[in-house]
Amino acid sequence: MSASASCARRRPTIWSQPPQRRKKTLRAIQNAVQAEVASLLRVIVNARRKLGAVDLEALELATRTALHRAGARLLEALLEDTADEHQPPLCTCGNPMRCEGPRPKQLVSLLGTVSLRRPYYHCRHCWRGVAPLDRDLDIEGTQYSPGVRRLLAVVGGETAFARGRVLLAELTGVEVTVKAVERQARAIGADVAARAESDRLQAALRGFPPQPGEPLGTLYIEMDGTGIPVTAATSAGRPGKDGAPARTREVKLGCVFTQTALDAAGRPVRDARSTTYTGAIENAEAFGRRIYHEAWRRGLHRAERHVVIGDGAAWIWNVSHSYFPDAIEIVDIYHAREHLWELSRQLFPLDRKQRRHWVRRRQKQLDEGRIEHLVRSLRGI
């Protein structure tokens, strides 16, 4: 049976199975739990036979470990049951996605590491791939369950990261790296700060009422920055490269345009005469308000989806997160190719032939829109 057929043919879940099948499934879970308990009892009996007494602390830890393993098996069964409850989603590009079969994922939970197999969907038009269950379970882009992430944030916020890792292992039995504690603590802190800033920003933006007009398909917001030569008086007091006085200032530029149609190859086509521009020599915070005002004027609230395009600079994504939190973020093709060349110089600093060969292969994936394949190739370095 093909992968798509295996997804289209929905398997009965535990609770929708016929009574005999359901009993068999539940019995398998019970057997797994009983096996862990039996293993624990054997450990206790052997220890008492050797020592002639009961070590209560060792007994507590062994019991916790056994019950965690049993709970992990139960959790796997319940997650496997949940994994079949999805309909094929629509891609953000508007095309239906095709199921490529189940994909495995190792998840660190409060009960230990569990193996999860969930349906993976792929769009053949824009090459985007998703596993909807990851989003539903709040484990998208992470190997840690929500419960583990919460504890990582707690210990990371209360003590040194290395000490937090030790405390987590002693108190819960969950083994993680020091870096995992640090990353989660920093991510939670950044999220709290971003939410607070977003709340303040959204309160300020309520002064921009929705513009009337016809609904729009996709509204694109593109941003970039470039240096322009300025007079010595204008650049006075500003450091330049290598400690020399600055001779340029960065001008931030933005454009807004719409897109409703696709070309023969299924690629988005910019609507004719739909582009407007804005720009200024100012900091990112001021430019964020400027580009938001232009997007609002163009019908931001009437657009079905928002897309922010940039060269990958941090200030662009910061503006996007603050002013366009629901937008799809895309690195433009020119700068994406440039980033590939920069990476190739790091990988093959002395081998030009190998550098060109590597870039040609990666750029082919990029130009054909096979972004998932490109990301996998880069992560495998």
C-alpha positions as CSV (number, residue, x, y, z in Angstrom):
1,M,0.0,0.0,0.0
2,S,1.3,3.5,-0.9
3,A,2.1,6.1,1.7
4,S,-0.8,8.3,0.6
5,A,-3.2,5.4,0.6
6,S,-2.1,4.4,4.1
7,C,-3.0,8.0,5.3
8,A,-6.2,8.2,3.4
9,R,-7.4,4.9,4.9
10,R,-7.9,6.0,8.4
11,R,-7.1,3.3,11.0
12,P,-9.7,2.9,13.9
13,T,-8.5,4.4,17.1
14,I,-8.6,2.6,20.5
15,W,-12.0,4.1,21.4
16,S,-13.6,3.5,18.0
17,Q,-12.4,-0.1,17.5
18,P,-14.8,-3.0,17.8
19,P,-15.0,-4.3,21.4
20,Q,-12.8,-7.4,20.9
21,R,-10.1,-5.3,19.1
22,R,-10.3,-2.6,21.8
23,K,-9.9,-5.2,24.5
24,K,-6.8,-6.7,22.8
25,T,-5.2,-3.2,22.5
26,L,-5.9,-2.3,26.1
27,R,-4.6,-5.8,27.2
28,A,-1.3,-5.1,25.4
29,I,-0.9,-1.9,27.3
30,Q,-1.8,-3.6,30.6
31,N,0.8,-6.4,29.8
32,A,3.5,-3.7,29.3
33,V,2.7,-2.2,32.6
34,Q,2.6,-5.5,34.4
35,A,6.0,-6.5,32.8
36,E,7.6,-3.3,34.3
37,V,6.0,-4.0,37.7
38,A,7.2,-7.7,37.6
39,S,10.7,-6.5,36.7
40,L,10.6,-4.1,39.7
41,L,9.6,-6.9,42.1
42,R,12.4,-9.1,40.9
43,V,14.9,-6.3,41.6
44,I,13.5,-5.8,45.1
45,V,13.5,-9.5,45.9
46,N,17.1,-9.9,44.7
47,A,18.3,-6.8,46.6
48,R,16.7,-8.0,49.8
49,R,18.1,-11.5,49.4
50,K,21.6,-10.0,49.0
51,L,21.5,-7.2,51.6
52,G,19.1,-8.8,54.1
53,A,17.3,-5.5,54.4
54,V,15.3,-2.9,52.4
55,D,17.1,0.2,51.1
56,L,14.1,2.6,51.1
57,E,15.7,5.3,48.9
58,A,16.8,2.7,46.3
59,L,13.3,1.2,46.4
60,E,11.7,4.6,45.8
61,L,14.0,5.4,42.9
62,A,13.5,1.9,41.3
63,T,9.8,2.2,41.7
64,R,9.8,5.7,40.1
65,T,11.9,4.4,37.2
66,A,9.7,1.4,36.6
67,L,6.5,3.4,36.7
68,H,8.0,6.0,34.4
69,R,8.8,3.3,31.9
70,A,5.3,1.8,32.2
71,G,3.8,5.3,31.8
72,A,6.0,6.0,28.7
73,R,4.6,2.9,27.0
74,L,1.1,4.0,27.9
75,L,1.8,7.5,26.6
76,E,3.1,6.0,23.3
77,A,-0.1,4.0,22.8
78,L,-2.3,7.1,23.5
79,L,-0.2,9.2,21.1
80,E,-0.3,6.6,18.4
81,D,-4.1,6.6,18.8
82,T,-4.2,10.4,18.4
83,A,-1.9,10.4,15.4
84,D,-4.6,9.0,13.1
85,E,-7.2,11.7,13.7
86,H,-6.1,14.2,11.0
87,Q,-7.6,15.2,7.7
88,P,-5.1,16.2,4.9
89,P,-4.4,19.9,5.4
90,L,-4.2,22.7,2.9
91,C,-0.7,24.3,2.4
92,T,-0.2,28.0,3.1
93,C,0.2,28.4,-0.7
94,G,-3.4,27.2,-1.0
95,N,-2.8,23.8,-2.5
96,P,-3.8,20.5,-0.9
97,M,-1.0,18.5,0.7
98,R,-0.3,14.9,0.1
99,C,0.4,12.4,2.9
100,E,3.9,10.8,2.6
101,G,3.2,8.2,5.3
102,P,4.2,8.1,9.0
103,R,7.4,9.8,10.1
104,P,9.2,8.9,13.5
105,K,9.9,11.4,16.2
106,Q,11.7,10.8,19.5
107,L,10.1,12.9,22.2
108,V,11.6,13.5,25.7
109,S,8.6,13.5,28.1
110,L,8.3,13.6,31.9
111,L,7.9,9.8,31.7
112,G,11.0,9.3,29.7
113,T,11.8,9.1,25.9
114,V,8.8,7.9,23.8
115,S,8.7,7.1,20.1
116,L,6.0,8.8,18.1
117,R,5.0,8.0,14.5
118,R,2.8,10.6,13.0
119,P,1.5,11.4,9.5
120,Y,3.7,13.7,7.4
121,Y,2.2,15.9,4.7
122,H,4.0,17.4,1.8
123,C,3.1,20.1,-0.8
124,R,4.4,19.3,-4.3
125,H,3.9,22.9,-5.4
126,C,6.0,24.8,-2.8
127,W,7.8,21.7,-1.3
128,R,6.7,22.6,2.3
129,G,6.2,19.7,4.7
130,V,4.3,19.6,8.0
131,A,3.3,17.1,10.6
132,P,0.0,18.5,12.0
133,L,0.2,16.4,15.2
134,D,3.3,18.2,16.2
135,R,1.4,21.5,16.2
136,D,-1.5,20.0,18.0
137,L,0.7,18.6,20.8
138,D,2.8,21.7,20.9
139,I,6.0,19.9,20.0
140,E,6.7,21.6,16.6
141,G,10.4,22.1,16.1
142,T,11.4,20.6,19.5
143,Q,12.2,17.2,20.9
144,Y,10.9,18.1,24.4
145,S,7.3,17.8,25.6
146,P,5.5,20.8,27.0
147,G,5.8,19.4,30.5
148,V,9.6,19.0,30.1
149,R,10.0,22.5,28.6
150,R,8.1,24.0,31.5
151,L,10.5,22.3,34.0
152,L,13.5,23.3,32.0
153,A,12.4,26.9,32.2
154,V,11.8,26.7,35.9
155,V,15.2,25.2,36.8
156,G,16.9,27.5,34.3
157,G,15.3,30.5,35.8
158,E,16.1,29.6,39.4
159,T,19.7,28.5,39.3
160,A,22.8,28.0,37.1
161,F,22.1,26.0,34.0
162,A,24.5,23.2,34.9
163,R,23.0,23.0,38.4
164,G,19.5,23.1,36.9
165,R,20.3,20.0,34.7
166,V,21.4,18.1,37.8
167,L,18.3,19.1,39.8
168,L,16.0,18.1,37.0
169,A,17.6,14.6,36.8
170,E,17.5,14.1,40.6
171,L,13.9,15.4,41.1
172,T,12.2,14.0,38.0
173,G,14.6,11.4,36.4
174,V,14.6,13.4,33.1
175,E,18.1,13.6,31.6
176,V,18.9,16.6,29.4
177,T,22.0,18.6,28.5
178,V,23.1,21.8,30.1
179,K,22.6,23.5,26.7
180,A,18.9,22.3,26.6
181,V,18.3,24.0,30.0
182,E,20.0,27.2,28.7
183,R,18.1,27.3,25.4
184,Q,14.7,26.8,27.0
185,A,15.3,29.3,29.8
186,R,16.4,31.9,27.2
187,A,13.5,31.0,24.9
188,I,10.9,31.4,27.7
189,G,12.5,34.7,28.7
190,A,12.5,36.0,25.2
191,D,8.9,34.9,24.7
192,V,7.7,36.6,27.9
193,A,9.5,39.8,26.8
194,A,8.1,39.6,23.3
195,R,4.5,39.0,24.5
196,A,4.8,42.1,26.8
197,E,6.2,44.2,24.0
198,S,3.5,42.9,21.6
199,D,0.8,43.7,24.0
200,R,2.1,47.3,24.3
201,L,2.5,47.5,20.5
202,Q,-0.9,46.2,19.7
203,A,-2.4,48.7,22.2
204,A,-0.7,51.5,20.3
205,L,-1.8,50.1,16.9
206,R,-5.5,50.1,17.8
207,G,-5.4,53.7,16.6
208,F,-5.2,52.2,13.1
209,P,-8.7,51.1,12.2
210,P,-9.3,48.5,9.5
211,Q,-9.4,50.1,6.0
212,P,-12.6,49.5,4.0
213,G,-12.4,47.8,0.6
214,E,-12.5,44.4,-1.2
215,P,-10.8,41.4,0.4
216,L,-7.2,40.8,-0.7
217,G,-5.4,37.5,-1.4
218,T,-1.8,37.8,-0.2
219,L,-0.2,41.0,0.9
220,Y,3.6,41.0,0.7
221,I,5.8,43.3,2.8
222,E,9.5,43.4,1.8
223,M,12.3,45.1,3.7
224,D,16.0,45.7,3.2
225,G,18.8,48.0,4.2
226,T,21.7,49.5,2.2
227,G,24.5,51.9,2.9
228,I,24.5,55.3,1.1
229,P,27.4,57.8,1.1
230,V,26.9,60.8,3.4
231,T,28.9,63.9,4.3
232,A,31.4,64.0,7.1
233,A,29.1,66.2,9.2
234,T,26.3,63.7,8.9
235,S,28.4,60.7,9.9
236,A,30.3,62.5,12.7
237,G,30.6,60.4,15.8
238,R,29.6,57.2,14.1
239,P,32.2,54.4,13.9
240,G,33.0,52.8,10.5
241,K,34.8,49.7,9.5
242,D,38.2,48.9,11.1
243,G,37.9,51.8,13.4
244,A,37.8,54.4,10.6
245,P,35.2,57.2,10.6
246,A,31.9,56.2,9.0
247,R,31.4,57.3,5.4
248,T,27.9,55.8,4.9
249,R,24.6,55.6,6.7
250,E,22.1,52.8,6.3
251,V,18.8,53.6,4.7
252,K,16.0,51.2,5.4
253,L,13.7,50.5,2.4
254,G,10.3,48.8,2.3
255,C,7.7,47.9,-0.4
256,V,4.2,46.5,-0.2
257,F,2.5,44.6,-3.0
258,T,-0.3,42.1,-3.6
259,Q,-0.5,38.8,-5.4
260,T,-3.6,36.9,-6.4
261,A,-2.6,34.8,-9.4
262,L,-0.1,32.0,-10.3
263,D,1.9,31.5,-13.5
264,A,1.8,28.3,-15.6
265,A,4.4,26.7,-13.3
266,G,2.3,27.4,-10.2
267,R,4.5,30.2,-8.9
268,P,3.0,33.4,-7.4
269,V,2.9,36.4,-9.7
270,R,3.0,40.0,-8.4
271,D,-0.1,42.0,-9.3
272,A,0.7,44.6,-11.9
273,R,1.0,48.2,-10.6
274,S,0.4,47.0,-7.0
275,T,3.8,48.0,-5.5
276,T,4.3,51.0,-3.3
277,Y,7.5,52.1,-1.5
278,T,8.7,53.7,1.7
279,G,12.1,54.3,3.2
280,A,14.1,56.5,5.6
281,I,17.4,56.8,7.4
282,E,16.2,55.7,10.8
283,N,16.5,52.9,13.4
284,A,14.5,49.6,13.1
285,E,11.9,50.6,15.7
286,A,11.0,53.8,13.8
287,F,11.0,52.0,10.4
288,G,8.8,49.3,11.9
289,R,6.1,51.9,12.5
290,R,6.7,53.3,9.0
291,I,6.3,50.0,7.1
292,Y,3.3,49.0,9.3
293,H,1.6,52.3,8.3
294,E,2.2,51.6,4.7
295,A,0.9,48.0,5.0
296,W,-2.2,49.3,6.9
297,R,-2.8,51.9,4.2
298,R,-2.6,49.1,1.5
299,G,-5.2,46.9,3.3
300,L,-3.3,44.9,5.8
301,H,-6.6,43.9,7.7
302,R,-8.3,42.9,4.4
303,A,-5.6,40.4,3.3
304,E,-6.2,36.7,3.6
305,R,-2.5,36.1,4.4
306,H,0.6,38.2,5.1
307,V,4.1,37.5,3.8
308,V,7.3,39.2,4.9
309,I,10.3,39.0,2.6
310,G,13.9,39.9,3.8
311,D,17.5,39.1,3.4
312,G,17.8,37.3,6.7
313,A,18.9,40.3,8.8
314,A,17.9,40.1,12.4
315,W,16.3,43.6,12.5
316,I,13.9,42.6,9.6
317,W,12.6,39.5,11.5
318,N,12.3,41.6,14.7
319,V,10.1,44.1,12.9
320,S,8.1,41.2,11.4
321,H,7.5,39.6,14.8
322,S,6.4,42.8,16.3
323,Y,4.2,44.3,13.6
324,F,3.2,41.2,11.5
325,P,3.2,38.3,14.0
326,D,1.0,36.1,11.8
327,A,3.1,36.6,8.6
328,I,4.9,33.9,6.6
329,E,8.6,34.8,6.6
330,I,10.7,34.2,3.5
331,V,14.4,34.9,2.7
332,D,14.5,36.3,-0.9
333,I,16.1,34.1,-3.5
334,Y,19.0,36.4,-4.2
335,H,20.2,36.6,-0.6
336,A,19.4,32.9,0.0
337,R,21.9,32.1,-2.8
338,E,24.4,34.5,-1.3
339,H,24.1,32.8,2.1
340,L,24.8,29.5,0.4
341,W,28.0,30.9,-1.1
342,E,29.0,32.3,2.3
343,L,28.5,28.9,3.9
344,S,30.5,27.2,1.1
345,R,33.5,29.4,1.9
346,Q,33.3,28.3,5.5
347,L,33.1,24.6,4.5
348,F,35.7,24.6,1.7
349,P,38.0,27.5,2.3
350,L,40.8,26.1,0.1
351,D,38.9,24.1,-2.5
352,R,37.2,26.3,-5.1
353,K,36.1,23.3,-7.2
354,Q,34.4,21.5,-4.3
355,R,32.9,24.8,-3.3
356,R,31.3,25.4,-6.7
357,H,30.1,21.8,-6.9
358,W,28.5,22.0,-3.4
359,V,26.8,25.3,-4.2
360,R,25.4,24.1,-7.5
361,R,23.7,21.1,-5.8
362,R,22.3,23.2,-3.0
363,Q,21.2,26.0,-5.3
364,K,19.4,23.6,-7.6
365,Q,17.3,22.5,-4.5
366,L,16.7,26.2,-3.7
367,D,15.7,27.2,-7.2
368,E,13.3,24.3,-7.6
369,G,11.6,25.1,-4.3
370,R,12.7,21.9,-2.6
371,I,13.2,23.7,0.6
372,E,12.6,20.7,2.9
373,H,15.3,18.8,1.0
374,L,17.7,21.8,1.3
375,V,17.1,22.2,5.0
376,R,17.8,18.5,5.5
377,S,21.1,18.8,3.5
378,L,22.2,21.7,5.6
379,R,21.3,20.1,8.9
380,G,23.3,17.1,7.9
381,I,26.5,19.1,7.7
